[in-house]
């Protein structure tokens, strides 16, 4: 089998636990890219944060960001952007504001969150990402629904952090029952993510593959999180990191070393050394 698209999750996969990219991982990805294989970074992060990670590589990879709602190599010319409508965003926020939680509306160019008293270890941090001439800012206000009256917003996703697991469980059920236009992703740490219906990391990867004329069976996906499971299970070759949950490992065809043991580099070197460059295979008429 010839593989033509490599989709790699960022946190817990591409990066080590300290948030750094190991030199051996960088070199292994460049090695695969030189063979003519498309490379995509896949993440729940916003586009600018993903681009920051991408800049550490020698190549210019495609990016599947914001849980799969944004696909493209640049923010100016995305291949795909899926949004929650302005009207639906207001309805969701008004319901969420009735409980104690941090709400973060994610747009590819900026985000909007509420100021709320949650334990410090649960709260998202206010950060700004500088990417060329673009600035990605996280703005915080006291009342999001009031802010949306003057400045409507159609986010690609909504992240929510609760102080109690019971609140997370109750809100998960409420959103699923009341808003069929969206999907809800459950995360560890009392967190939920709301995305447009049908949006996931895997749906973003599939959209990119279709754009590149790559078959599902020609995709290699590497990840560690529960939200990577669909991508790992659906790819031609799904790889779980050694630091992944057991549930993730169960759906993988290959389990590599952990992110701190350079699992991505190990897997890529072991596997792709046997694959000839795509250009060579095309010249030899060996690609169907």
FENRAZI-V932455 format. One record per residue. N is the residue number from 1. SS is DSSP state (2 for helix, 1 for strand, 0 for the rest). PSI is psi in whole degrees, 0 to 359 (none if undefined). D_FIRST is the distance of its C-alpha to the first C-alpha in Angstrom with 2 decimals. Layout:
# FENRAZI-V932455
N_SS_PSI_D_FIRST / N_SS_PSI_D_FIRST
This chain:
# FENRAZI-V932455
1_0_137_0.00 / 2_0_131_3.81 / 3_0_134_6.51 / 4_0_352_9.86 / 5_1_127_12.42 / 6_1_117_13.82 / 7_1_119_16.67 / 8_1_124_19.18 / 9_1_153_22.38 / 10_2_289_25.47 / 11_2_129_28.13 / 12_2_357_27.39 / 13_2_286_23.89 / 14_2_315_24.01 / 15_0_151_27.73 / 16_0_174_29.68 / 17_0_335_32.46 / 18_0_4_34.95 / 19_0_6_33.10 / 20_0_156_32.12 / 21_0_121_28.92 / 22_0_145_28.46 / 23_2_320_28.15 / 24_2_325_25.19 / 25_2_315_23.22 / 26_2_315_24.28 / 27_2_323_23.25 / 28_2_321_19.76 / 29_2_321_19.14 / 30_2_322_20.62 / 31_2_316_18.39 / 32_2_318_15.21 / 33_2_322_17.14 / 34_2_341_18.13 / 35_0_2_14.61 / 36_0_12_14.91 / 37_0_131_13.26 / 38_1_143_15.69 / 39_1_134_17.48 / 40_1_136_19.60 / 41_1_131_22.23 / 42_1_130_22.87 / 43_0_160_26.33 / 44_0_349_29.43 / 45_0_164_31.46 / 46_0_165_33.20 / 47_2_313_31.80 / 48_2_321_34.19 / 49_2_320_33.44 / 50_2_320_29.67 / 51_2_326_30.45 / 52_2_317_32.53 / 53_2_321_29.62 / 54_2_328_27.42 / 55_0_340_30.16 / 56_0_345_29.74 / 57_0_162_26.38 / 58_0_340_26.37 / 59_0_177_24.34 / 60_0_85_25.29 / 61_0_160_22.67 / 62_1_158_22.71 / 63_1_128_24.59 / 64_1_98_24.33 / 65_1_176_27.77 / 66_2_45_30.55 / 67_2_20_28.43 / 68_2_359_26.33 / 69_0_342_29.44 / 70_1_128_29.03 / 71_1_128_26.02 / 72_1_172_26.40 / 73_0_338_26.83 / 74_0_156_30.62 / 75_0_337_33.32 / 76_0_324_35.01 / 77_0_71_32.20 / 78_0_153_30.02 / 79_0_325_27.34 / 80_1_136_28.44 / 81_1_123_31.41 / 82_0_138_32.38 / 83_0_155_35.90 / 84_0_130_38.36 / 85_0_158_41.40 / 86_2_316_44.63 / 87_2_315_46.56 / 88_2_324_44.14 / 89_2_315_43.96 / 90_2_315_47.75 / 91_2_316_47.81 / 92_2_315_45.24 / 93_2_316_47.06 / 94_2_322_50.44 / 95_2_318_49.25 / 96_2_327_47.61 / 97_0_351_50.78 / 98_0_353_52.71 / 99_0_168_51.09 / 100_0_108_50.76 / 101_1_157_47.37 / 102_1_131_45.87 / 103_1_131_44.34 / 104_1_113_42.13 / 105_1_121_41.22 / 106_1_119_38.24 / 107_0_158_38.09 / 108_0_342_35.81 / 109_0_341_39.01 / 110_1_173_41.18 / 111_1_161_41.83 / 112_1_126_44.91 / 113_1_169_45.91 / 114_1_149_49.04 / 115_0_125_51.30 / 116_0_148_51.50 / 117_0_89_52.84 / 118_0_159_49.94 / 119_0_143_49.57 / 120_0_325_48.42 / 121_0_344_45.31 / 122_0_332_44.06 / 123_0_140_44.87 / 124_0_150_42.46 / 125_0_148_43.81 / 126_0_118_45.09 / 127_0_160_43.03 / 128_1_133_42.66 / 129_1_126_39.61 / 130_1_120_40.34 / 131_1_103_37.65 / 132_0_241_38.96 / 133_0_2_41.74 / 134_1_140_40.65 / 135_1_127_42.10 / 136_1_116_40.58 / 137_1_141_43.49 / 138_1_114_43.86 / 139_1_137_47.23 / 140_1_135_49.21 / 141_1_167_52.07 / 142_0_325_54.35 / 143_0_105_53.62 / 144_2_316_50.34 / 145_2_325_51.47 / 146_2_320_54.57 / 147_2_324_52.56 / 148_2_342_50.37 / 149_2_315_53.53 / 150_2_329_54.12 / 151_0_81_50.54 / 152_0_151_48.14 / 153_0_139_44.52 / 154_0_87_41.26 / 155_0_160_38.90 / 156_0_333_35.14 / 157_1_164_35.63 / 158_1_122_38.49 / 159_1_137_38.40 / 160_1_131_41.13 / 161_1_128_42.36 / 162_1_159_44.96 / 163_0_340_47.49 / 164_0_142_47.32 / 165_2_327_44.52 / 166_2_323_46.71 / 167_2_319_46.81 / 168_2_315_43.01 / 169_2_315_42.77 / 170_2_316_45.52 / 171_2_325_44.16 / 172_2_313_40.65 / 173_2_317_42.25 / 174_2_312_44.59 / 175_2_317_41.98 / 176_2_321_39.76 / 177_2_323_42.86 / 178_2_339_44.46 / 179_0_82_41.71 / 180_0_350_39.08 / 181_0_353_38.01 / 182_1_163_36.25 / 183_1_151_33.86 / 184_1_129_34.90 / 185_1_128_32.71 / 186_1_129_34.30 / 187_1_158_34.09 / 188_0_161_35.75 / 189_0_34_39.11 / 190_0_36_40.84 / 191_1_144_38.66 / 192_1_151_37.42 / 193_1_129_35.47 / 194_1_129_36.23 / 195_1_161_33.81 / 196_1_150_33.92 / 197_0_131_32.73 / 198_0_356_28.98 / 199_0_133_28.31 / 200_0_170_26.01 / 201_2_318_23.61 / 202_2_319_20.75 / 203_2_324_22.54 / 204_2_318_22.87 / 205_2_318_19.20 / 206_2_321_18.43 / 207_2_317_21.24 / 208_2_316_19.92 / 209_2_318_16.40 / 210_2_319_18.31 / 211_2_322_20.50 / 212_0_0_17.72 / 213_0_44_16.08 / 214_0_133_12.86 / 215_0_155_11.48 / 216_2_322_11.92 / 217_2_347_8.44 / 218_2_11_7.56 / 219_1_134_10.39 / 220_1_124_11.10 / 221_1_137_14.75 / 222_1_129_17.28 / 223_1_178_20.78 / 224_0_342_23.84 / 225_0_166_26.12 / 226_2_328_26.79 / 227_2_1_26.13 / 228_2_352_22.54 / 229_2_314_21.90 / 230_2_319_20.99 / 231_2_316_18.45 / 232_2_317_16.91 / 233_2_327_17.01 / 234_2_345_15.63 / 235_0_161_12.56 / 236_0_320_8.93 / 237_1_108_9.86 / 238_1_126_13.66 / 239_1_130_15.61 / 240_1_142_19.38 / 241_0_157_21.83 / 242_0_336_24.22 / 243_0_6_27.04 / 244_0_159_25.65 / 245_0_156_27.64 / 246_2_324_26.92 / 247_2_322_26.15 / 248_2_317_23.28 / 249_2_327_21.94 / 250_2_329_22.11 / 251_2_356_19.54 / 252_0_150_17.01 / 253_0_343_14.10 / 254_1_136_15.10 / 255_1_121_18.68 / 256_0_189_19.45 / 257_0_172_22.95 / 258_0_169_25.45 / 259_2_331_26.01 / 260_2_351_29.05 / 261_2_19_27.12 / 262_0_46_24.65 / 263_2_324_21.80 / 264_2_313_19.68 / 265_2_316_20.21 / 266_2_312_19.51 / 267_2_314_16.14 / 268_2_317_14.96 / 269_2_316_16.35 / 270_2_319_14.96 / 271_2_310_11.33 / 272_2_350_11.04 / 273_0_338_13.22 / 274_0_348_10.48 / 275_0_128_8.71 / 276_0_156_10.93 / 277_0_144_12.87 / 278_2_320_11.95 / 279_2_319_15.34 / 280_2_316_14.79 / 281_2_324_11.67 / 282_2_317_13.91 / 283_2_325_16.83 / 284_0_3_15.19 / 285_0_42_14.23 / 286_0_3_10.58 / 287_0_130_9.59 / 288_0_none_10.52
